[in-house]
Amino acid sequence: MEFISDNVAIDHIDVKDFAFKITTKSSVDDLVESINNIGLITPPILRRKAATRYSIVSGFRRIAACRASGWERVDARIISEDDNDLNFLRLAIADNALNRQLNVIEQAVAVSKLSVFYPHDDILLTKESNAVGLTINPGLIKKLKKIDSVPDALKNKIATGVIPFTIGLEMADLDESISMALLKIIEALNPTLNHQKEIIRQIKEIAKLSGVPMSQIIH
C-alpha cells in the first residue's frame, strides 16, 4: 500500500463517511489546543474517492480539530481508491491501536467491522484482529460482537467507564427500552459493580416471580 503526501482542501473531505471510523471520542478540544500550539504532528490518512474528493481512513478527530481551528487545508497521506476495503480497514484499526489503547467499545467497533469480512470464522477473525494490533482471544471476540449491539447511548457510557463491561454485556440481552431505563437508575444511584449486578438480578427475579414485564418492575 503506497501513500502520496498532499495538501488537501478540508471541504473536499467527506467527514460523514464513517466506514473506517474506530474512535468513540467526539470532543476535539484537546487536539485543537495541541494543533494550535505545535501544529499537526501526524497527518491523517485519506482515501481518494474521485479526482478531488476524499474519505477518511484514519484521523477523524484530527480533521475535525483542524476544521475547528479554522484551517482550510491540511497535509495528509493519500491512498488510491483502487485498493480494497479490507486493507483500508486494517490500516484504520492499526493506525489507532498502535498509537493508543483502544477502549472496549472501540475494540468492539473494530471487531464488528472486521467480522463483515469473516462472518462465520471467529478463529480467523481473532487472528486478523491481533495482526492489526488488537490483543484479544476468541472468547472476547464473542463478547465484543455482543456489546456492539447495544444502543449508542449505552455504548458511550461503557466507553467512558460509567457502565462496566460486564454490566453492558448483561444489558445487551435486554430490550433497548429496559436497558435504557436501567441506565437511568444506575446513573442516578451510582452503585458499585456488585450492587449493579444485584439490581439487575433482583429485577429479573421479581419480574419472573410476579409474572410481569421487567419494565413494570423498573417503573
C-alpha positions as CSV (number, residue, x, y, z in Angstrom):
1,M,0.0,0.0,0.0
2,E,1.6,3.3,-1.2
3,F,1.0,6.7,0.2
4,I,1.2,10.1,-1.5
5,S,1.7,13.2,0.6
6,D,-0.5,16.1,-0.4
7,N,-2.1,19.3,0.9
8,V,-5.9,18.8,0.7
9,A,-8.8,21.3,1.0
10,I,-10.7,20.3,4.0
11,D,-14.0,21.0,2.2
12,H,-13.1,18.2,-0.2
13,I,-13.1,15.6,2.6
14,D,-16.3,13.7,3.3
15,V,-16.4,13.8,7.1
16,K,-19.7,11.9,7.2
17,D,-18.3,8.7,5.7
18,F,-17.7,6.6,8.8
19,A,-16.9,3.3,7.0
20,F,-13.4,3.2,8.7
21,K,-14.1,5.2,11.9
22,I,-12.9,3.5,15.0
23,T,-12.6,6.2,17.7
24,T,-15.6,6.9,20.0
25,K,-14.3,10.2,21.4
26,S,-16.1,13.1,19.9
27,S,-14.6,16.1,21.7
28,V,-11.6,17.6,20.0
29,D,-10.8,20.4,22.5
30,D,-7.5,18.7,23.5
31,L,-6.4,18.3,19.9
32,V,-7.4,21.9,19.0
33,E,-5.1,23.2,21.7
34,S,-2.3,20.9,20.6
35,I,-2.6,21.8,16.9
36,N,-2.7,25.5,17.7
37,N,0.4,25.2,19.9
38,I,2.6,22.8,17.9
39,G,0.8,22.0,14.6
40,L,-0.4,18.7,13.2
41,I,2.3,16.2,14.0
42,T,0.8,13.1,12.3
43,P,-1.1,13.7,9.0
44,P,-4.4,11.9,8.7
45,I,-4.8,9.1,6.1
46,L,-7.3,9.7,3.3
47,R,-8.8,7.6,0.6
48,R,-9.1,9.2,-2.8
49,K,-12.8,8.8,-3.9
50,A,-12.6,11.0,-7.0
51,A,-10.2,13.5,-8.6
52,T,-10.6,16.0,-5.7
53,R,-12.8,14.1,-3.2
54,Y,-11.6,12.1,-0.2
55,S,-12.9,9.9,2.6
56,I,-11.2,9.5,5.9
57,V,-9.4,6.2,6.7
58,S,-7.8,7.4,9.9
59,G,-7.7,10.8,11.6
60,F,-11.3,11.7,12.1
61,R,-10.6,13.8,15.2
62,R,-7.5,15.4,13.6
63,I,-9.6,16.5,10.7
64,A,-12.4,17.8,13.0
65,A,-9.8,19.7,15.1
66,C,-8.3,21.3,12.1
67,R,-11.7,22.5,10.9
68,A,-12.5,23.8,14.4
69,S,-9.2,25.7,14.3
70,G,-10.2,27.4,11.1
71,W,-7.9,25.5,8.8
72,E,-8.9,25.4,5.1
73,R,-6.3,22.9,4.0
74,V,-4.5,20.0,5.7
75,D,-1.4,17.9,5.0
76,A,-2.5,14.3,4.5
77,R,-1.3,10.9,3.4
78,I,-3.4,9.8,0.4
79,I,-4.1,6.2,-0.7
80,S,-5.5,5.3,-4.1
81,E,-9.2,4.3,-4.3
82,D,-8.1,1.1,-6.2
83,D,-7.2,-0.8,-3.0
84,N,-9.8,-2.9,-1.3
85,D,-12.0,-2.1,1.8
86,L,-10.4,-4.8,4.0
87,N,-7.0,-3.3,3.5
88,F,-8.3,0.2,4.3
89,L,-10.0,-1.1,7.5
90,R,-6.8,-3.0,8.6
91,L,-4.9,0.3,8.2
92,A,-7.5,2.3,10.1
93,I,-7.5,-0.2,13.1
94,A,-3.7,-0.5,13.1
95,D,-3.2,3.3,13.0
96,N,-5.5,3.7,16.0
97,A,-4.4,0.6,18.0
98,L,-0.6,1.1,17.6
99,N,-0.8,4.7,18.8
100,R,-3.0,4.4,21.9
101,Q,-5.0,1.9,24.0
102,L,-8.4,1.4,22.4
103,N,-11.4,1.4,24.8
104,V,-13.7,-1.6,24.9
105,I,-16.3,0.0,22.6
106,E,-13.6,0.9,20.0
107,Q,-12.4,-2.7,20.1
108,A,-16.0,-3.8,19.6
109,V,-16.4,-1.4,16.6
110,A,-13.2,-2.7,15.1
111,V,-14.1,-6.4,15.5
112,S,-17.6,-5.8,14.2
113,K,-16.3,-4.1,11.1
114,L,-13.7,-6.8,10.5
115,S,-16.4,-9.5,11.1
116,V,-18.1,-8.4,7.8
117,F,-15.1,-10.0,6.0
118,Y,-15.0,-13.1,8.3
119,P,-18.7,-13.6,9.2
120,H,-18.5,-17.3,10.1
121,D,-15.0,-17.8,11.4
122,D,-14.1,-16.4,14.8
123,I,-10.7,-18.1,14.8
124,L,-9.7,-16.3,11.6
125,L,-11.3,-13.1,12.9
126,T,-9.2,-13.4,16.1
127,K,-6.0,-13.8,14.1
128,E,-6.9,-10.8,11.9
129,S,-7.7,-8.7,14.9
130,N,-4.4,-9.5,16.6
131,A,-2.5,-8.9,13.4
132,V,-3.7,-5.2,13.3
133,G,-2.9,-4.5,17.0
134,L,-5.8,-5.8,19.0
135,T,-4.9,-8.2,21.8
136,I,-8.0,-10.4,22.0
137,N,-9.0,-14.1,22.1
138,P,-12.0,-16.0,20.5
139,G,-13.9,-15.7,23.8
140,L,-13.5,-12.0,23.9
141,I,-14.5,-11.7,20.2
142,K,-17.9,-13.1,21.0
143,K,-18.4,-10.6,23.9
144,L,-17.2,-7.7,21.7
145,K,-19.6,-8.6,19.0
146,K,-22.4,-8.7,21.6
147,I,-21.5,-5.4,23.2
148,D,-21.5,-3.7,19.7
149,S,-25.3,-4.4,19.5
150,V,-26.2,-2.2,22.5
151,P,-27.8,1.3,21.9
152,D,-25.3,4.1,21.2
153,A,-26.2,5.9,24.4
154,L,-25.2,2.8,26.4
155,K,-22.0,2.4,24.3
156,N,-20.9,5.9,25.3
157,K,-21.4,5.0,29.0
158,I,-19.4,1.8,28.6
159,A,-16.6,3.6,26.7
160,T,-16.2,6.2,29.5
161,G,-16.4,3.6,32.3
162,V,-19.8,4.7,33.7
163,I,-21.2,1.3,32.9
164,P,-18.7,-1.6,33.4
165,F,-18.2,-4.0,30.5
166,T,-19.7,-6.9,32.4
167,I,-22.9,-4.9,33.1
168,G,-23.0,-3.8,29.5
169,L,-23.0,-7.5,28.4
170,E,-26.0,-8.2,30.7
171,M,-27.8,-5.2,29.3
172,A,-27.1,-6.4,25.8
173,D,-29.5,-9.3,26.5
174,L,-32.4,-6.9,27.4
175,D,-34.8,-4.9,25.2
176,E,-33.5,-1.5,24.4
177,S,-36.2,0.3,26.5
178,I,-35.3,-1.8,29.5
179,S,-31.6,-1.3,29.2
180,M,-32.0,2.5,28.9
181,A,-34.3,2.5,31.9
182,L,-31.7,0.6,33.9
183,L,-29.0,3.1,32.7
184,K,-31.0,5.9,34.2
185,I,-31.3,4.1,37.5
186,I,-27.5,3.3,37.6
187,E,-26.6,6.9,36.7
188,A,-28.9,8.3,39.4
189,L,-27.8,5.9,42.2
190,N,-24.1,5.4,41.2
191,P,-24.0,2.0,42.7
192,T,-20.9,-0.3,42.9
193,L,-20.4,-3.0,40.4
194,N,-21.7,-5.7,42.8
195,H,-24.8,-3.5,43.5
196,Q,-25.4,-3.0,39.8
197,K,-25.4,-6.8,39.3
198,E,-27.7,-7.2,42.3
199,I,-30.1,-4.6,41.0
200,I,-30.4,-6.4,37.6
201,R,-30.6,-9.8,39.2
202,Q,-33.4,-8.8,41.6
203,I,-35.4,-7.0,38.9
204,K,-35.2,-10.2,36.8
205,E,-36.2,-12.4,39.7
206,I,-39.1,-10.2,40.8
207,A,-40.4,-9.9,37.3
208,K,-40.3,-13.7,36.8
209,L,-41.9,-14.5,40.2
210,S,-44.6,-11.9,39.7
211,G,-45.3,-12.8,36.1
212,V,-44.9,-9.1,34.9
213,P,-42.5,-7.5,32.5
214,M,-39.2,-6.1,33.8
215,S,-40.3,-2.7,32.6
216,Q,-43.1,-2.7,35.1
217,I,-40.8,-3.6,38.0
218,I,-38.4,-0.8,36.9
219,H,-41.2,1.7,36.7
